[in-house]
Amino acid sequence: MGSARASHYCLHIPHDPRAVGVARASLRTALTAHELPELVERAELLASEMLTNAIVHAGGEADLRLKWSAETLRMTVWDSSAAPPVSARSRRAARAGGGCTCCGCSPTGGATTR
């Protein structure tokens, strides 16, 4: 990933809770190898949360995608569910008769967190 070159990684995550730990270790290895140790702790936390949500709530496989470009690390988790994620706030708003929540969904079936 390094500070001068753009890099991309994609890690396929099976529907297995143990896979989140493997993904964290892989993420740590990639960031350390590309001399970005200052990002490891925050990136691991965010990746863990996103992957756990994908595994628990989507019920299938997921991908963790990393992109290092222009001094920015972007992590995206794509799950195999065709249904968009629904937040607790969205469910409450629906029961109350309205409301809108933006959750970072992509029309191609993924969700992203920055």
Backbone as JSON, one array per atom type, in Angstrom:
{
  "sequence": "MGSARASHYCLHIPHDPRAVGVARASLRTALTAHELPELVERAELLASEMLTNAIVHAGGEADLRLKWSAETLRMTVWDSSAAPPVSARSRRAARAGGGCTCCGCSPTGGATTR",
  "N": [[0.83, -1.17, 0.0], [1.83, 1.33, 0.86], [3.01, 4.78, 0.93], [3.36, 6.03, -1.52], [2.38, 4.58, -3.72], [-0.64, 3.42, -5.19], [-2.67, 0.78, -3.99], [-4.45, -2.34, -3.97], [-6.42, -4.7, -2.24], [-8.19, -7.74, -1.76], [-10.07, -9.77, 0.3], [-11.59, -12.79, 0.67], [-14.22, -13.81, 2.71], [-15.38, -16.52, 4.47], [-18.61, -17.8, 5.58], [-18.26, -17.86, 8.61], [-17.63, -17.4, 11.93], [-14.98, -17.44, 12.92], [-13.49, -16.47, 10.86], [-13.32, -13.71, 10.96], [-11.25, -13.06, 12.73], [-9.1, -14.07, 11.25], [-9.21, -12.35, 9.08], [-8.62, -9.91, 10.36], [-5.95, -10.4, 11.11], [-4.79, -10.68, 8.58], [-5.24, -8.13, 7.52], [-3.72, -6.59, 9.32], [-1.17, -7.59, 8.69], [-0.92, -6.77, 5.99], [-1.05, -3.93, 6.2], [1.15, -3.41, 7.86], [3.26, -4.45, 6.32], [3.23, -2.62, 4.26], [4.16, -0.43, 5.46], [2.43, 1.08, 7.15], [1.79, 1.18, 9.95], [0.49, 2.81, 11.78], [-2.16, 2.83, 11.14], [-3.21, 0.4, 11.77], [-4.6, -0.38, 14.25], [-7.08, 1.09, 14.29], [-8.1, 0.34, 11.79], [-8.36, -2.45, 12.07], [-10.36, -2.58, 14.06], [-12.58, -1.35, 12.75], [-12.86, -3.06, 10.5], [-13.41, -5.48, 11.8], [-15.91, -4.93, 12.99], [-17.53, -4.39, 10.71], [-17.28, -6.8, 9.22], [-18.22, -8.72, 11.07], [-20.88, -7.89, 11.32], [-21.72, -8.39, 8.67], [-21.42, -11.19, 8.52], [-23.07, -12.13, 10.61], [-25.61, -10.89, 10.15], [-26.18, -10.96, 7.36], [-25.91, -13.56, 6.68], [-24.27, -15.06, 4.96], [-21.41, -15.37, 2.79], [-18.64, -13.01, 2.61], [-16.74, -10.18, 1.42], [-13.74, -8.48, 2.13], [-12.51, -5.51, 1.18], [-9.7, -3.6, 0.43], [-8.33, -0.46, -0.24], [-5.68, 1.55, -0.94], [-4.96, 4.75, -1.58], [-3.96, 7.96, -2.62], [-3.08, 8.74, -0.05], [-5.08, 7.69, 1.58], [-6.89, 5.19, 3.24], [-9.28, 3.0, 2.23], [-11.83, 0.96, 3.25], [-13.99, -1.6, 2.4], [-16.8, -3.61, 2.9], [-18.38, -6.25, 1.44], [-21.3, -8.1, 1.29], [-23.01, -11.26, 0.73], [-25.72, -11.1, 0.59], [-28.78, -10.27, -0.98], [-30.51, -8.45, 0.0], [-30.89, -5.11, 1.2], [-29.12, -3.64, 4.0], [-30.81, -3.13, 7.13], [-31.28, -0.8, 9.54], [-31.72, -0.54, 13.14], [-32.88, 1.87, 13.71], [-34.18, 2.45, 11.29], [-36.12, 0.43, 11.31], [-37.65, 1.2, 13.56], [-38.56, 3.69, 12.61], [-40.1, 2.86, 10.46], [-42.15, 1.48, 11.75], [-43.3, 3.62, 13.0], [-44.38, 4.96, 10.94], [-42.91, 6.32, 8.99], [-39.88, 7.97, 7.8], [-36.37, 8.05, 7.09], [-33.28, 6.49, 6.49], [-29.87, 6.69, 5.87], [-27.6, 4.3, 4.95], [-25.3, 3.7, 3.6], [-25.52, 1.95, 1.43], [-24.99, 0.12, -1.57], [-26.25, -0.01, -4.91], [-25.51, -2.36, -6.09], [-25.52, -4.33, -4.26], [-23.79, -4.21, -2.07], [-22.41, -2.87, 1.0], [-20.99, 0.01, 2.49], [-18.56, 1.48, 4.63], [-17.04, 4.36, 5.83]],
  "CA": [[0.0, 0.0, 0.0], [2.82, 2.4, 0.86], [2.51, 6.14, 0.78], [3.54, 6.57, -2.86], [1.68, 3.81, -4.73], [-1.98, 2.92, -4.9], [-2.73, -0.67, -3.89], [-5.77, -2.91, -3.72], [-6.46, -6.06, -1.73], [-9.53, -8.27, -1.52], [-10.03, -10.99, 1.08], [-12.9, -13.46, 0.71], [-14.5, -14.26, 4.07], [-16.47, -17.51, 4.5], [-19.62, -17.61, 6.64], [-17.67, -18.53, 9.76], [-17.19, -16.35, 12.86], [-13.51, -17.45, 13.08], [-12.89, -15.78, 9.72], [-13.09, -12.3, 11.31], [-9.89, -13.01, 13.28], [-8.17, -14.27, 10.13], [-9.23, -11.1, 8.31], [-7.87, -8.91, 11.13], [-4.53, -10.72, 11.0], [-4.38, -10.37, 7.2], [-5.24, -6.68, 7.42], [-2.55, -6.14, 10.08], [0.01, -7.95, 7.91], [-0.85, -5.9, 4.8], [-0.74, -2.56, 6.59], [2.52, -3.39, 8.38], [4.16, -4.66, 5.18], [3.25, -1.4, 3.46], [4.66, 0.64, 6.33], [1.32, 1.89, 7.63], [1.39, 0.62, 11.25], [-0.37, 3.74, 12.52], [-3.56, 2.58, 10.77], [-3.6, -0.98, 12.1], [-5.58, -0.53, 15.32], [-8.4, 1.58, 13.85], [-8.56, -0.47, 10.66], [-8.8, -3.74, 12.61], [-11.63, -2.38, 14.74], [-13.62, -1.12, 11.75], [-13.04, -4.28, 9.7], [-14.08, -6.46, 12.67], [-17.33, -4.57, 13.12], [-18.23, -4.56, 9.43], [-17.33, -8.22, 8.86], [-19.11, -9.41, 11.99], [-22.25, -7.56, 10.9], [-22.01, -9.11, 7.42], [-21.55, -12.63, 8.79], [-24.22, -12.37, 11.49], [-26.9, -10.41, 9.64], [-26.43, -11.3, 5.96], [-26.04, -15.01, 6.62], [-23.5, -15.69, 3.89], [-20.01, -15.0, 2.66], [-18.37, -11.58, 2.48], [-15.42, -9.77, 0.95], [-13.14, -7.27, 2.69], [-11.7, -4.88, 0.14], [-8.85, -2.5, 0.89], [-7.75, 0.36, -1.3], [-4.82, 2.62, -0.45], [-4.76, 5.69, -2.68], [-3.94, 9.37, -2.23], [-2.91, 8.81, 1.41], [-6.34, 7.32, 2.22], [-7.25, 3.78, 3.24], [-10.73, 2.79, 2.14], [-12.21, -0.43, 3.48], [-15.38, -1.87, 2.03], [-17.24, -4.98, 3.11], [-19.5, -6.66, 0.58], [-21.85, -9.39, 1.7], [-23.67, -12.0, -0.35], [-27.16, -10.93, 0.67], [-29.39, -9.36, -1.96], [-31.32, -7.46, 0.73], [-30.1, -4.02, 1.8], [-29.15, -3.66, 5.47], [-31.85, -2.34, 7.77], [-30.85, -0.44, 10.89], [-32.78, -0.51, 14.16], [-33.55, 3.16, 13.55], [-35.09, 2.31, 10.15], [-37.27, -0.39, 11.73], [-38.49, 2.04, 14.42], [-39.21, 4.7, 11.78], [-41.12, 2.19, 9.65], [-43.29, 1.21, 12.63], [-43.92, 4.9, 13.33], [-45.05, 5.46, 9.75], [-42.1, 7.12, 8.06], [-38.48, 8.14, 8.15], [-35.38, 7.62, 6.09], [-31.94, 6.33, 7.04], [-28.83, 6.4, 4.89], [-26.7, 3.34, 5.57], [-24.14, 3.44, 2.74], [-25.77, 0.81, 0.55], [-24.73, 0.23, -2.99], [-27.29, -0.72, -5.66], [-25.0, -3.65, -6.54], [-25.65, -5.31, -3.19], [-22.79, -4.08, -1.02], [-22.54, -1.76, 1.93], [-19.67, 0.56, 2.73], [-18.37, 2.37, 5.78], [-15.79, 5.12, 5.7]],
  "C": [[0.88, 1.24, 0.0], [2.28, 3.78, 0.58], [2.6, 6.66, -0.65], [2.69, 5.86, -3.91], [0.29, 3.4, -4.28], [-1.94, 1.4, -4.89], [-4.14, -1.11, -3.57], [-5.6, -4.34, -3.2], [-7.91, -6.46, -1.58], [-9.38, -9.61, -0.82], [-11.44, -11.56, 1.15], [-13.08, -14.07, 2.09], [-15.64, -15.28, 4.03], [-17.45, -17.19, 5.63], [-19.19, -18.43, 7.85], [-17.15, -17.46, 10.71], [-15.67, -16.3, 13.07], [-12.82, -16.66, 11.98], [-12.6, -14.31, 10.03], [-11.68, -12.14, 11.88], [-8.84, -13.19, 12.21], [-8.08, -13.0, 9.3], [-8.45, -10.01, 9.02], [-6.37, -9.14, 11.0], [-4.0, -10.39, 9.6], [-4.28, -8.87, 6.99], [-4.01, -6.11, 8.12], [-1.26, -6.41, 9.29], [0.17, -7.03, 6.71], [-0.44, -4.48, 5.17], [0.7, -2.43, 7.11], [3.53, -3.54, 7.24], [4.29, -3.41, 4.32], [3.58, -0.16, 4.29], [3.58, 1.64, 6.75], [0.85, 1.4, 9.01], [0.47, 1.53, 12.05], [-1.85, 3.54, 12.21], [-4.1, 1.26, 11.27], [-4.73, -1.05, 13.12], [-6.97, -0.09, 14.89], [-8.96, 0.73, 12.73], [-9.07, -1.83, 11.13], [-10.17, -3.62, 13.28], [-12.77, -2.22, 13.74], [-13.9, -2.37, 10.93], [-13.77, -5.34, 10.52], [-15.56, -6.18, 12.77], [-18.09, -4.83, 11.83], [-18.36, -6.03, 9.05], [-18.25, -9.01, 9.78], [-20.56, -9.14, 11.63], [-22.62, -8.32, 9.64], [-22.25, -10.59, 7.69], [-22.81, -12.92, 9.6], [-25.54, -12.04, 10.81], [-27.19, -10.78, 8.19], [-26.51, -12.8, 5.76], [-25.27, -15.7, 5.51], [-22.05, -15.25, 3.91], [-19.87, -13.49, 2.48], [-16.99, -11.37, 1.88], [-15.01, -8.52, 1.71], [-12.23, -6.72, 1.62], [-10.98, -3.68, 0.71], [-8.32, -1.76, -0.32], [-6.96, 1.48, -0.64], [-4.52, 3.51, -1.65], [-4.82, 7.1, -2.12], [-3.92, 9.54, -0.7], [-4.19, 8.49, 2.18], [-6.53, 5.82, 2.12], [-8.76, 3.68, 3.22], [-10.98, 1.3, 2.3], [-13.69, -0.58, 3.16], [-15.67, -3.33, 2.32], [-18.47, -5.22, 2.25], [-19.99, -7.99, 1.09], [-22.63, -10.01, 0.56], [-25.19, -11.88, -0.33], [-27.66, -9.95, -0.38], [-30.19, -8.26, -1.28], [-30.43, -6.35, 1.29], [-30.16, -4.11, 3.32], [-30.23, -2.74, 6.01], [-31.38, -2.05, 9.2], [-32.02, -0.47, 11.85], [-33.56, 0.79, 14.04], [-34.55, 3.1, 12.39], [-36.32, 1.5, 10.53], [-38.2, 0.42, 12.62], [-39.25, 3.07, 13.59], [-40.33, 4.08, 10.94], [-42.36, 1.9, 10.49], [-44.04, 2.5, 12.96], [-44.57, 5.55, 12.11], [-44.2, 6.34, 8.86], [-40.66, 7.19, 8.51], [-37.58, 7.59, 7.07], [-34.02, 7.53, 6.77], [-30.98, 6.01, 5.91], [-27.82, 5.47, 5.53], [-25.52, 3.0, 4.68], [-24.32, 2.25, 1.83], [-25.41, 1.14, -0.88], [-25.81, -0.52, -3.75], [-26.81, -2.06, -6.17], [-24.96, -4.67, -5.41], [-24.64, -5.19, -2.08], [-23.13, -2.95, -0.08], [-21.13, -1.26, 2.23], [-19.68, 1.45, 3.96], [-17.04, 3.07, 5.6], [-15.37, 5.64, 7.03]]
}
